[in-house]
């Protein structure tokens, strides 16, 4: 089993990770230039720094312009319709329970023949019945919340709890997504705006919408150049962006709104690899929604238990979907018959997960545990078609418990729970964000959040081998990680840091096409860099 003790030493405190070559991570100073053959591979990728101070906070937190106008109390039946649309049954009951001597009820129904006593009696019974129903609903909700404590959290705290970003509430970058086919990515920022960067264009569209609040996830539609799905507080927005447009501020008319009662806040999205379906999930909704974007219709994949859905991951081969819940159970769905199998965990909910490129293996982590688990899946056909085919138990492939590293610069302690994890499209590299215990204290050098990179192989047997640690600038903590989907020379890991910087770290593999160098030694290894090319024990199923 792989462990952090097998990793090479960390880079010096003021060095950053520059690239990987010959199975070793090379570090150097932040102002140091990469060797020209390597620089040529990544020079077109946009690099940026978005400081928190540069983002203008919203002056108004409301989701509409209603508070800007003089208050006008609508008639009761109209208020009930609005409450049903915005909140659901609970909103209607609140409106009815708070109804006061309502002559507008009479006006709304257009019934002028009722006597005053009959009207007052009807409204009194309506208020009493609605009050009792509302009390019952609140009691059931509190009972439900005792089993699922996350339901008592405010919406923003709930999103921060289940976001793939380490510090969603405090970092300037809240979500990140590479386009699956081009060198283009989108970043969601603290001020609820979204910026789209393209390696082939200097135009940076900025997306804003009145419903674009508390963005938790971004996902580009596969096999399409222009559609970006955004997980917002109250809905899913689909931005239709013309890749040839020079406009930097697309209008709100370019956004398609997908909403469903009780399905908010939305914390995770996943497109089918074919681009035909979109999945959305919310921690307060036990149903996973399958959207047909063209018709704006959705189908609920309902199950009992779990308390909601917090994280989705569609396998690259399109056959299966991982659905994590806030409780100690997660499910894997197969998409032909939409049946699922569940796996209970011991300590807590599934925190994150990622699929191998062929969809035959799932790596996942559990909150409260410092290990990486593996599940293998078989492909069924014929009469057995429609089965998920997962192994009955998961095996531990990596132990990420706290490990002490004695370096020339002092003692370093690395280890903890994995907050997020990504597997590169070639299946050769795995990056895991290991969250330290003092995440909010960026001045602490102990128990810091760091990225551990593994070398992996899924065929003929699964292997996991330490590669090294990715380190940023002083006081910079990793927030989000993603692999470039179409890098031809190996892999490129994109890291969003707590300082607002977005950097790209190229990895060159032995089995991949290497850039040609005039000399195999210097200038590959910058002076003072720390790297290790020694072979380490690896995890193997044999």
N, C-alpha and C positions, 0 to 999 in steps of 0.2 A: 504494500500500500504506500502511496506517495505521501510525503509529509513535508512541512516547511523546513524541517531540519536538514533536508537534502538539497535545499536551494543554495545557490552561491551567495556570497555576502552582498549586503546592500551597497549601493553607490555611496561615495562620500557625501556629506550633508548638503553641500552647495552645488552638487552636480545633478544633472537631469538625464534621463534615459533618452538617447538619440535614435538608435536603431538596433536591429538584430542582424548579425551576420555570423555564419558558421555555428549556429545553435547557441550563440551567446549574445546577451544584451550588452551593448556598448553605451557608456555614459560619458559625459563631458560637460563643459560649461554651457550655459544657456546662449551665450553669444558666439559659440563655436559653430563654424559652418560644416555641414556634412560633406563628405567626399563627393566630388562632382558626379560620378556615376550613380550614386544614391540620390543626391539632390535632384538629378534630372528626372527621377521616377516620381517624385512627390512635389515638385515645385509648382505644379498647376493646382494643387489642392488648396482651397482657401483656408488660411489661418487667421484667427481674429481674437480679439480680447474685448469683452463687453463688461465694463465696470458697473457695479451696482449703482454707483452715483450717477451714471449716465441715463438710467432708466427713470422716466417720470412716472411717479405713482398716480393711481387714479384719484381724482378729486372727489369722485362719487362712487360709492360701493353698490348702489342699487343696480338692478339688472334691467331697468327700463327708465324712460324719461318721465314717468308718471309723477314723481315728487317735484318736478320742476314746474308743475301747473297747479292752479288753485284747486283745492280738494272739492270733489263733487261726489256725493254719495249716490250710487246707482240704486235702482230698485232691487229688491231681494232676489228675484229669480235670475236677474242678470249677474248679480254677485255670486250666486251659486254656480252658474255656468262657468264664470271665470275661475272660481276656486277649484272646480272639477278639472279644468284644463291645466291649472298651474300645480295643484297639490294632489288632487284625487279625492277620495271619499272623505278623508279626514278634514280637508278644507271645506267641503260642503257642510259637514256636521258642525264645524266651528261657526260658519256663517249663520246656520239655522239656530244654533244655540245662543248666539249673540244678537239675534233679531230683536229689535225693540218695537214699541207700538207702531206698527208698520202699515200706514195707510198706503205706502207704495206697493205693498203686497197686493192690496185690492186693485191698485192701478195696473200693476203688472199683469194680473190675470184678467183684467177687463170685466170683473164681476161687480156691478154696481147694485145688484138686487139683494145682496146679503145684508142682514141686519148687523148693527154694530156689535151686539153681544155674540152673535155667531162668529163674526170675524175674530173677535178677541179670544173666544174659546178655542177656535182652530189654531190660532197662532200660539196660544198658551200650551196646548197639547203638543204642537210641533216643536216648540222650544224645549219642553220637558223631555220628549222622546229623543230629540237630538242630543240634549245634554247627557242623558243616560247612556246613549250609544257612544258618545264621545268619551265619557268616563270609562266605559268598558274597553274601548279601543286603546286608551292610554294605559289602562291596567295591563292589558295583554301586551302592549308594546314594552312596558317596563319589565314584565316577566320575560319577554323575549330578549330584552337587553341584558338581563342578568345572565343569560346563557351566552350571549354574544356582546361583550362589553364594548366593542368598537361602534355599536349602534348608538351609544350615548355620546360619542365624540362629535364636535362640530365638523362641518363638511371639510373645512380646510385642514383640520387635524387628521381627519380620516384619510384624505388624499396624501398628506405627508407620511402617514403611517405605512401606506401600501405602495407609494411611488417607487420606481426603480432609481430615482435620484436619491443620493445619500442625505442631502439637506435640501429637500424640495422647498421648504418655507423660506429659507434664508439665502440660497444661492441665486445668482442672476440668471442662470440657465436651468430651466425646469424640465425640458424634454428635448430629445435629439433624435433625428431619423435620417439615415442615408436613403437616397433614391436607389431602388434595386437594380437600375440599369445604367445610370450615368453618374458622373462625379458632381452630384448636386445633393445638398442636404438642407434640412430645415431645423431651426432651433426655436423653442418656445421660451420666452423671457419672463422675468418677474413681473413686468407690467402688463402681462397677458397679450403682448404682441408676438407675432411669429415672423421671423426673417428667413428668407430662402437665398442660399448662396450657391453659385454655379461656377465651376472651374472655367467655363468657356464664356462667361459674361461678367461684366462689371456691374450690371444692374442687380440691385438687391431689393426684391419686392418685400414690403412690410404689410402683413395681413392683420387687420383689426376688424372686430365685429362686436356688436353690443352683447351677444350671447357668449362671446369668447372669454370666459372667466375661469380661473383656476385650471389651466391646462395641465393635464397629467400625462398625456401620451400623444405621440404623433406616429402616423403610418402612411407611407406612400402606396398608392395602388399599383400592384404589379402589372406589367405589360401595358402600361399607360404612362404618358409623359407628364401629365398635368393635374392629377387628382391627389390631394392630400387630405387624409382624415385626421381630425383633431378631437381628442377626448376633452370635453368641457364639463363645467359643473352641472349644467341642466340638459345637455344634449350632445350630439355628435355633429360637428360641422364638416362638410366636405367642400374644400376649396377647389375650384376649377380654374387652374392657372394656365394661361396661354404661354408656352415656352418661348414663343417668338415676340412676345409683347415687351416693350421697353418701359411700361408703366411700373412705378415703384409703389403705388398705392392702389391695388385692385379694389374695386368697390364691393360693398356688402352683397351686391347682387350676384357676385361670383361664388357665393357660399350657399350650399344646400344644407338645410337643417333636418336632422333625423332625431326625433324625440319620442319618448314613450313614458306614460305615467309611472312613477315610482322607480324609474331607472336613472337615478342620479345620486351622488356624483359619479360620472363615468371615469374609471381609473385605468382601463386597459383596452387596447384595440388590437385586432389581428386580421389581416387580409388573407384570403385563400391565395395560394401561389398562382392560381389561374386568374385572379382578380375578379371572379364572379360574385363572391360573397364577402361580407364584412362582419366580423364578430365584435360585440361590445360587451363590457362587463362593468358591474357596479357592486361595491361591498354591501350595499343595502338591498340588493335584488338577488334573490336566489336563482333567478332565471338568467341564462346567457342569451343574448339576442343575436339572431342571425338575420342580417339585413340584405335585402335585394335592393341595391342602391338605385337601380333604374326605375323601380316602381315605388321606392320609399316605404316598402312594406317589410315587416319583420316577423319572424317566427320565434317563439319563446321555447328554449330548451330548459324545461323546468325539472328540478329535482328537490327532494326534501332533505333538509339538513345542510349544514355548512355555513349558514348565515350570510351568504352572498358569494360573489366571485371577485377576486382581487387581481388576478394576473392571467393572461392568455398567451399561448405560444402555439402557432400553427406549424406543423412539421414541414420542412422544405419540400418533401415529396407530395404534400397535400393530403395525406391519408389520415392524420391524427391531429388532435388538438389537446394541449395541456390546459386545464382549468384549475387554478388554485383557489382555495377558500380561506376565510379568516379563522377557521377551526382546524383541528388536527386531522384533516382529510383532504385529499385532492383527487381529481378525476382526469381520466384520459378518454376522449371521445374519438370514435372512428366516424368518418364523414360520409360513408356510403349509406348506412342505415341509421346513422346518428344514435348509436348505442354507446354506453360508457361503462367503464370499470373504475372502481375507486380503490385507493390505497390509503389506509390510515397511517398516521405518523404518531410518534410517541410523545415528543416534547411540545410541539407547536405546529403552526401552519406551514405550508410550503411557501418559502420566501421568493424563490426565483427558479427558473429552469431554462434549458436550451436543448435543441435537438441536433443530432448529427446530420450531416448533409443528406444522407440517404433515408433519414427518418426511422432508422432501426434502433436508435438508442436515445434515451432521455437522461440528461444529467440534471439534478435538482438539489436544492438545499432546503433545510428546515430551520425555522426560527428557533433560536435557543441551542442550536448544535453547530459545532465548528467542523463539519465534515461535508463532503460532496458525495451524494448517492448516485447510483447508476441503475437504470432499468432498461432491459433489452426487450425488443418486440419482434414478433414473427409476422410474416405476411401470409394471410389466408386467402384461399380462392375456393370456388365451387360452393359446396354446401356449407362450408364453414365461413363463407364470406359474411362480413358484418360483425365479426369478433374483433376485439381490440388486440388480443394476442400478447399482452404484456406478461413478463415473468411475475411469479407470485410474490417474490420478495426482492427488495432492492439491496444491492451490495455497496459497501463503502469503498470508494476508490481513492479518496484523498482525506488526510487528517490535517486540518488547518488550526489546530489548537495553538495556544500562545507558545512561542518559541523565542528563546533569548539568543541574540547574536552579539558576540564580543568582537568589536571592531576597533580600529586604531583611534576612532573618534568617540569611543564610549560604548556603553551597552544599549542595544536596541531590542525592544520587545515587539514582535510582530505576531499577529494571529487574532482569530475571532470568527464571528459569523460572516458568511458570504451574503452581501446585500444584493448584488446583481452579478450576472455571469453571461458571457457571450462566446459563441463558437464560430470560428471563421469559416467562410463558405467552402474552403478546401478540406476542412476537417483536420488541419495540421496544428492549429493553435487554439488554446482556450484561455480566456482572460477572466479572472474573478476579482471583484472588488471586495476586499476583506475589510470589514468595518471594525475599527478600533473602539475601545470602550469610551474614549474621550473625544468623540467625534466633534462635539461643539466647541471644544477647547483647542483651537488651532495652534496655540502657543506650546502645547505639550508635545514633546518629542517621543514620549512613550505611548504605546498602544495607538499609534496613528493609523489612519485609514490608508491602505496601499493596494496596488494592483499586483496580483500574482499571475504570471504567465506560464502555462504548461504547454509542452509538446504532446500532441495526441495522435493516435492512429486507431481507426475503428475496424480495419480489416487487414488480415484475416482474423485477428483477435484484437480486443480493445487494450490499448496501452496508454499510460499516462506518465509523463516524464517531466521533472522540473526544468524550467527554462531560466527564470529570473524574476526580479521585481522591477516594476516600472515606477519611477520616481519623478515628481515634478519639481517646480521651483520651491524655494523655502516658503513655508506656510501654506503651500498649495495642496489641497486635498482633492482626490478624484471624486467626481460627482456622478458622471455617466460615462459609459464606454460603449463603443460600437465598432464593428469591423466594416471596412469598405467592401461592398459586395462584388466588385468587379476588378480587383487589382490583379494584374497578370503575372507579377514577379514574385508572388508569395502572399503576403497579407499586409494590410495597413490597419493599425488600431487607432481609432480616434478617441481622444479623451477630453471630456469637459471638466475643467478644474473649478475649484471654489473661487478662484480669483477672476473667473469669467473668461479665461482663455480656453480656446479650442485648438488642440495640437494633434498632429498626425505622426505616428511612429511606425516606420516601415519595418517589416520582418521579411528576411530572405531565407528560404529554406534550402537544404541540401538537395531535396528531390525536385525543387522548382527551378526555373530558369534564372540564373544569377546575372546581375549586371556584370559586364566585363571590366576588369581593373587592369591597369598597367602594371601594378605590383600587388602580389597577394598579401603582403604584410602592411607596412605603412604605405599609404595614408588611411588604411581601414580603421585602425585602432588609435583613437586620439590619445595624446599623452595624458597620463593620469587616470585613464578610464579603468573601470573594474569589470572584468568579464571572466567567465569560466567555461571552458570547453570540455571539461572532463565528463565522462559518462556517469550518470547517476542510476541507482536502482530504479526500476519502473514498475508500475502496476500492470499485471497481465492476468487475463482470465485463465491461462494455462497453469 
